[in-house]
Structure formats: C-alpha cells, structure tokens
C-alpha cells in the first residue's frame, strides 16, 4: 500500500493528520480508505512504562471510583428519603382536602334541602 501526503478535507480541521491509502494490487479493500495517525505513533521514542506506576495509578483510580460510588449511593438514599417525606406530606394534605370537601358538600346539601 502506498501512503500519499494528501490530507483529506475532513482531517484538515482535526488535530491528527489523515492520509489516503491507495492499494493498486488489493481488490478487496476500498479505495480511498482513510487512516488517522494517533499522537503516540508519531513519536518513535516512547519512554518505558513502569508496572509499579501503572499499578499505583490503577489503585488510585479504583479508590476514587469507590469513593464516588459511595457518595452516589449516599446521595441516592437522601433523595429517596426526601421523596418519601414529600409523599407523606402530600398524602396528609390530600386526606385533609378530601375531608374538607366532604364537609363543604354536606353543608351545601343541607342548605338546599
């Protein structure tokens, strides 16, 4: 496959350069296939990754995730408790209004008789 230096129009606005690949011998591939180079593949000398640092970062990420999950569960409990309190208040208010409506209907019916 030959790589040409022609950038496509859609990639001209992006951060990563994209090049058009042409393969005159392969009939199974689409002509005009666009490949984007990742930022890491542009530099040839990548520093070696230490497994201890990767493990430490993973543990820190997991710890933060656990804390975020704990906080989310706590907020959800508070929200549900708040909704339950609101339901109780609204049920009491509804009951009071129904009783008041019955009383007013009784008064209205007795006046018409």
FIFI-493153 format. One record per atom (N, C-alpha, C): residue in one letter; chain; atom name; x, y, z. Coordinates in nm, 2 decimals, padded with zeros to 4 digits. Last residue first. Example, Ala and Ser with C-alpha at 12.3 -4.5 7.8 and 13.67 -1.06 7.14 Angstrom:
! residues 2
tivex/paza/guza/east/north/up
S/A/N/01.28/-00.22/00.71 .
S/A/CA/01.37/-00.11/00.71 .
S/A/C/01.29/00.00/00.79 .
A/A/N/01.32/-00.57/00.78 .
A/A/CA/01.23/-00.45/00.78 .
A/A/C/01.32/-00.33/00.78 .
***
This chain:
! residues 113
tivex/paza/guza/east/north/up
X/A/N/-08.18/02.17/05.10 .
X/A/CA/-08.29/02.09/05.15 .
X/A/C/-08.39/02.17/05.22 .
X/A/N/-07.96/02.33/05.07 .
X/A/CA/-08.05/02.32/04.95 .
X/A/C/-08.18/02.24/05.00 .
X/A/N/-07.82/02.30/05.30 .
X/A/CA/-07.88/02.43/05.27 .
X/A/C/-07.98/02.42/05.16 .
X/A/N/-07.73/02.04/05.28 .
X/A/CA/-07.82/02.08/05.39 .
X/A/C/-07.89/02.21/05.36 .
X/A/N/-07.54/02.06/05.07 .
X/A/CA/-07.66/01.97/05.06 .
X/A/C/-07.76/02.01/05.16 .
X/A/N/-07.35/02.22/05.19 .
X/A/CA/-07.42/02.27/05.07 .
X/A/C/-07.55/02.19/05.05 .
X/A/N/-07.25/02.06/05.40 .
X/A/CA/-07.31/02.19/05.43 .
X/A/C/-07.39/02.24/05.31 .
X/A/N/-07.15/01.85/05.25 .
X/A/CA/-07.26/01.83/05.34 .
X/A/C/-07.33/01.96/05.38 .
X/A/N/-06.95/01.98/05.11 .
X/A/CA/-07.06/01.92/05.03 .
X/A/C/-07.18/01.89/05.12 .
X/A/N/-06.78/02.04/05.32 .
X/A/CA/-06.84/02.15/05.24 .
X/A/C/-06.96/02.10/05.16 .
X/A/N/-06.70/01.79/05.40 .
X/A/CA/-06.77/01.87/05.49 .
X/A/C/-06.85/01.99/05.42 .
X/A/N/-06.57/01.70/05.17 .
X/A/CA/-06.69/01.63/05.22 .
X/A/C/-06.77/01.72/05.31 .
X/A/N/-06.36/01.88/05.17 .
X/A/CA/-06.45/01.88/05.05 .
X/A/C/-06.58/01.81/05.10 .
X/A/N/-06.22/01.81/05.40 .
X/A/CA/-06.28/01.94/05.39 .
X/A/C/-06.38/01.95/05.28 .
X/A/N/-06.14/01.55/05.33 .
X/A/CA/-06.23/01.57/05.44 .
X/A/C/-06.30/01.71/05.43 .
X/A/N/-05.97/01.62/05.11 .
X/A/CA/-06.09/01.54/05.09 .
X/A/C/-06.19/01.55/05.20 .
X/A/N/-05.78/01.77/05.25 .
X/A/CA/-05.86/01.83/05.15 .
X/A/C/-05.98/01.75/05.12 .
X/A/N/-05.66/01.57/05.41 .
X/A/CA/-05.73/01.68/05.47 .
X/A/C/-05.82/01.75/05.37 .
X/A/N/-05.56/01.40/05.21 .
X/A/CA/-05.66/01.35/05.31 .
X/A/C/-05.74/01.46/05.37 .
X/A/N/-05.37/01.57/05.10 .
X/A/CA/-05.48/01.52/05.02 .
X/A/C/-05.59/01.47/05.11 .
X/A/N/-05.19/01.60/05.32 .
X/A/CA/-05.26/01.72/05.26 .
X/A/C/-05.38/01.68/05.18 .
X/A/N/-05.10/01.34/05.34 .
X/A/CA/-05.18/01.41/05.45 .
X/A/C/-05.26/01.53/05.40 .
X/A/N/-04.98/01.31/05.09 .
X/A/CA/-05.09/01.23/05.13 .
X/A/C/-05.17/01.29/05.24 .
X/A/N/-04.78/01.51/05.12 .
X/A/CA/-04.88/01.53/05.02 .
X/A/C/-05.00/01.44/05.04 .
X/A/N/-04.62/01.40/05.32 .
X/A/CA/-04.68/01.53/05.34 .
X/A/C/-04.80/01.55/05.24 .
X/A/N/-04.54/01.15/05.20 .
X/A/CA/-04.62/01.15/05.32 .
X/A/C/-04.69/01.29/05.35 .
X/A/N/-04.40/01.25/04.98 .
X/A/CA/-04.52/01.17/04.96 .
X/A/C/-04.61/01.17/05.08 .
X/A/N/-04.19/01.38/05.12 .
X/A/CA/-04.28/01.46/05.04 .
X/A/C/-04.41/01.38/05.01 .
X/A/N/-04.06/01.15/05.23 .
X/A/CA/-04.12/01.25/05.31 .
X/A/C/-04.22/01.34/05.24 .
X/A/N/-03.98/01.03/04.99 .
X/A/CA/-04.08/00.96/05.08 .
X/A/C/-04.14/01.06/05.17 .
X/A/N/-03.80/01.22/04.89 .
X/A/CA/-03.92/01.19/04.81 .
X/A/C/-04.03/01.12/04.90 .
X/A/N/-03.60/01.20/05.09 .
X/A/CA/-03.67/01.33/05.07 .
X/A/C/-03.80/01.30/04.99 .
X/A/N/-03.52/00.93/05.05 .
X/A/CA/-03.58/00.97/05.18 .
X/A/C/-03.66/01.10/05.17 .
X/A/N/-03.41/00.96/04.79 .
X/A/CA/-03.53/00.87/04.81 .
X/A/C/-03.60/00.91/04.94 .
X/A/N/-03.20/01.14/04.85 .
X/A/CA/-03.30/01.17/04.76 .
X/A/C/-03.43/01.09/04.78 .
X/A/N/-03.05/00.98/05.03 .
X/A/CA/-03.10/01.11/05.08 .
X/A/C/-03.22/01.15/04.98 .
X/A/N/-02.98/00.77/04.85 .
X/A/CA/-03.06/00.74/04.98 .
X/A/C/-03.12/00.87/05.03 .
X/A/N/-02.83/00.92/04.67 .
X/A/CA/-02.95/00.85/04.62 .
X/A/C/-03.04/00.82/04.74 .
X/A/N/-02.61/01.00/04.82 .
X/A/CA/-02.70/01.10/04.77 .
X/A/C/-02.83/01.04/04.72 .
X/A/N/-02.50/00.74/04.87 .
X/A/CA/-02.54/00.83/04.98 .
X/A/C/-02.64/00.93/04.93 .
X/A/N/-02.43/00.66/04.62 .
X/A/CA/-02.53/00.58/04.69 .
X/A/C/-02.59/00.66/04.81 .
X/A/N/-02.23/00.86/04.56 .
X/A/CA/-02.36/00.84/04.48 .
X/A/C/-02.47/00.77/04.55 .
X/A/N/-02.04/00.80/04.75 .
X/A/CA/-02.11/00.93/04.75 .
X/A/C/-02.24/00.92/04.67 .
X/A/N/-01.96/00.54/04.65 .
X/A/CA/-02.02/00.56/04.79 .
X/A/C/-02.10/00.69/04.80 .
X/A/N/-01.87/00.61/04.40 .
X/A/CA/-01.98/00.52/04.41 .
X/A/C/-02.05/00.53/04.55 .
X/A/N/-01.65/00.77/04.48 .
X/A/CA/-01.75/00.83/04.40 .
X/A/C/-01.88/00.74/04.41 .
X/A/N/-01.50/00.57/04.61 .
X/A/CA/-01.54/00.69/04.68 .
X/A/C/-01.66/00.76/04.61 .
X/A/N/-01.44/00.40/04.39 .
X/A/CA/-01.52/00.35/04.51 .
X/A/C/-01.58/00.47/04.59 .
X/A/N/-01.29/00.58/04.23 .
X/A/CA/-01.42/00.52/04.18 .
X/A/C/-01.50/00.47/04.30 .
X/A/N/-01.07/00.62/04.39 .
X/A/CA/-01.15/00.73/04.36 .
X/A/C/-01.29/00.68/04.31 .
X/A/N/-00.97/00.35/04.39 .
X/A/CA/-01.01/00.42/04.51 .
X/A/C/-01.10/00.53/04.49 .
X/A/N/-00.92/00.32/04.11 .
X/A/CA/-01.02/00.23/04.18 .
X/A/C/-01.06/00.29/04.31 .
X/A/N/-00.71/00.51/04.08 .
X/A/CA/-00.84/00.52/04.01 .
X/A/C/-00.95/00.44/04.07 .
X/A/N/-00.52/00.40/04.25 .
X/A/CA/-00.57/00.54/04.28 .
X/A/C/-00.71/00.56/04.21 .
X/A/N/-00.47/00.16/04.12 .
X/A/CA/-00.53/00.16/04.26 .
X/A/C/-00.59/00.29/04.29 .
X/A/N/-00.37/00.26/03.88 .
X/A/CA/-00.49/00.18/03.88 .
X/A/C/-00.56/00.18/04.02 .
X/A/N/-00.14/00.39/03.97 .
X/A/CA/-00.24/00.47/03.90 .
X/A/C/-00.37/00.39/03.90 .
X/A/N/00.00/00.16/04.06 .
X/A/CA/-00.04/00.27/04.15 .
X/A/C/-00.15/00.35/04.10 .
X/A/N/00.03/00.02/03.82 .
X/A/CA/-00.04/-00.04/03.93 .
X/A/C/-00.09/00.06/04.03 .
X/A/N/00.19/00.20/03.68 .
X/A/CA/00.07/00.16/03.63 .
X/A/C/-00.02/00.10/03.74 .
X/A/N/00.42/00.20/03.85 .
X/A/CA/00.34/00.33/03.83 .
X/A/C/00.20/00.30/03.77 .
X/A/N/00.50/-00.06/03.82 .
X/A/CA/00.46/-00.01/03.96 .
X/A/C/00.38/00.11/03.94 .
X/A/N/00.57/-00.08/03.56 .
X/A/CA/00.45/-00.15/03.60 .
X/A/C/00.40/-00.11/03.74 .
X/A/N/00.66/00.19/03.36 .
X/A/CA/00.69/00.11/03.48 .
X/A/C/00.56/00.04/03.53 .
X/A/N/00.72/00.22/03.02 .
X/A/CA/00.62/00.23/03.12 .
X/A/C/00.65/00.14/03.24 .
X/A/N/00.98/00.40/02.86 .
X/A/CA/00.93/00.27/02.91 .
X/A/C/00.83/00.29/03.02 .
X/A/N/00.89/00.66/02.63 .
X/A/CA/00.96/00.62/02.75 .
X/A/C/00.90/00.48/02.80 .
X/A/N/00.92/00.62/02.27 .
X/A/CA/00.83/00.63/02.39 .
X/A/C/00.90/00.59/02.51 .
X/A/N/01.03/00.74/02.00 .
X/A/CA/01.09/00.71/02.12 .
X/A/C/00.99/00.73/02.24 .
X/A/N/00.88/00.83/01.78 .
X/A/CA/00.94/00.70/01.77 .
X/A/C/00.99/00.65/01.91 .
X/A/N/00.56/00.98/01.76 .
X/A/CA/00.70/00.98/01.81 .
X/A/C/00.75/00.84/01.82 .
X/A/N/00.33/00.89/01.64 .
X/A/CA/00.41/00.99/01.57 .
X/A/C/00.55/01.00/01.63 .
X/A/N/00.18/00.74/01.80 .
X/A/CA/00.26/00.67/01.70 .
X/A/C/00.35/00.76/01.62 .
X/A/N/00.05/00.91/01.97 .
X/A/CA/00.15/00.83/02.03 .
X/A/C/00.24/00.76/01.92 .
X/A/N/-00.16/01.02/01.81 .
X/A/CA/-00.05/01.10/01.86 .
X/A/C/00.07/01.02/01.91 .
X/A/N/-00.23/00.81/01.52 .
X/A/CA/-00.25/00.85/01.66 .
X/A/C/-00.13/00.93/01.71 .
X/A/N/-00.34/00.89/01.20 .
X/A/CA/-00.22/00.86/01.28 .
X/A/C/-00.25/00.90/01.43 .
X/A/N/-00.60/00.75/01.03 .
X/A/CA/-00.55/00.86/01.11 .
X/A/C/-00.44/00.81/01.19 .
X/A/N/-00.69/00.66/00.70 .
X/A/CA/-00.63/00.62/00.82 .
X/A/C/-00.58/00.74/00.90 .
X/A/N/-00.93/00.59/00.46 .
X/A/CA/-00.86/00.70/00.54 .
X/A/C/-00.81/00.64/00.67 .
X/A/N/-00.94/00.45/00.14 .
X/A/CA/-00.95/00.43/00.29 .
X/A/C/-00.87/00.53/00.36 .
X/A/N/-00.94/00.46/-00.13 .
X/A/CA/-00.97/00.59/-00.06 .
X/A/C/-00.99/00.56/00.09 .
X/A/N/-01.10/00.16/-00.21 .
X/A/CA/-01.00/00.26/-00.25 .
X/A/C/-01.04/00.39/-00.18 .
X/A/N/-01.14/-00.11/00.00 .
X/A/CA/-01.20/00.01/-00.06 .
X/A/C/-01.09/00.10/-00.10 .
X/A/N/-01.00/-00.43/-00.07 .
X/A/CA/-01.01/-00.31/00.01 .
X/A/C/-01.07/-00.20/-00.07 .
X/A/N/-00.98/-00.63/-00.27 .
X/A/CA/-01.08/-00.65/-00.16 .
X/A/C/-01.10/-00.52/-00.07 .
X/A/N/-00.78/-00.59/-00.44 .
X/A/CA/-00.91/-00.55/-00.49 .
X/A/C/-01.01/-00.56/-00.38 .
X/A/N/-00.46/-00.48/-00.42 .
X/A/CA/-00.56/-00.54/-00.34 .
X/A/C/-00.70/-00.50/-00.39 .
X/A/N/-00.29/-00.32/-00.59 .
X/A/CA/-00.29/-00.47/-00.60 .
X/A/C/-00.41/-00.54/-00.53 .
X/A/N/-00.31/-00.05/-00.53 .
X/A/CA/-00.34/-00.09/-00.66 .
X/A/C/-00.35/-00.24/-00.68 .
X/A/N/-00.42/00.12/-00.27 .
X/A/CA/-00.36/-00.01/-00.29 .
X/A/C/-00.40/-00.06/-00.43 .
X/A/N/-00.38/00.41/-00.09 .
X/A/CA/-00.42/00.35/-00.22 .
X/A/C/-00.34/00.22/-00.23 .
X/A/N/-00.49/00.61/00.17 .
X/A/CA/-00.42/00.49/00.13 .
X/A/C/-00.47/00.44/00.00 .
X/A/N/-00.45/00.94/00.28 .
X/A/CA/-00.53/00.85/00.20 .
X/A/C/-00.44/00.73/00.16 .
X/A/N/-00.42/01.04/00.62 .
X/A/CA/-00.36/01.02/00.49 .
X/A/C/-00.45/00.92/00.41 .
X/A/N/-00.45/01.30/00.86 .
X/A/CA/-00.51/01.18/00.80 .
X/A/C/-00.45/01.16/00.66 .
X/A/N/-00.33/01.43/01.16 .
X/A/CA/-00.32/01.42/01.02 .
X/A/C/-00.38/01.29/00.97 .
X/A/N/-00.54/01.54/01.42 .
X/A/CA/-00.45/01.44/01.38 .
X/A/C/-00.44/01.44/01.22 .
X/A/N/-00.71/01.75/01.47 .
X/A/CA/-00.58/01.76/01.53 .
X/A/C/-00.48/01.66/01.47 .
X/A/N/-00.91/01.87/01.18 .
X/A/CA/-00.88/01.80/01.31 .
X/A/C/-00.74/01.81/01.36 .
X/A/N/-00.92/01.99/00.94 .
X/A/CA/-00.97/02.07/01.05 .
X/A/C/-00.94/02.00/01.19 .
X/A/N/-00.83/01.80/00.77 .
X/A/CA/-00.76/01.92/00.77 .
X/A/C/-00.80/02.01/00.89 .
X/A/N/-01.00/01.58/00.76 .
X/A/CA/-00.89/01.58/00.86 .
X/A/C/-00.81/01.71/00.87 .
X/A/N/-01.17/01.65/00.56 .
X/A/CA/-01.22/01.64/00.69 .
X/A/C/-01.11/01.63/00.80 .
X/A/N/-01.00/01.65/00.33 .
X/A/CA/-01.06/01.78/00.38 .
X/A/C/-01.11/01.77/00.52 .
X/A/N/-00.69/01.47/00.37 .
X/A/CA/-00.83/01.48/00.33 .
X/A/C/-00.89/01.61/00.39 .
X/A/N/-00.36/01.53/00.25 .
X/A/CA/-00.45/01.53/00.36 .
X/A/C/-00.60/01.54/00.31 .
X/A/N/-00.13/01.35/00.07 .
X/A/CA/-00.25/01.43/00.06 .
X/A/C/-00.34/01.42/00.18 .
X/A/N/00.08/01.19/00.06 .
X/A/CA/00.09/01.30/00.16 .
X/A/C/-00.03/01.39/00.15 .
X/A/N/00.01/00.84/00.05 .
X/A/CA/00.03/00.97/-00.01 .
X/A/C/00.03/01.08/00.09 .
X/A/N/00.13/00.53/00.07 .
X/A/CA/00.07/00.64/00.15 .
X/A/C/00.11/00.76/00.08 .
X/A/N/00.05/00.22/-00.07 .
X/A/CA/00.13/00.34/-00.08 .
X/A/C/00.06/00.45/00.00 .
X/A/N/00.08/-00.12/00.00 .
X/A/CA/00.00/00.00/00.00 .
X/A/C/00.09/00.12/00.00 .
***
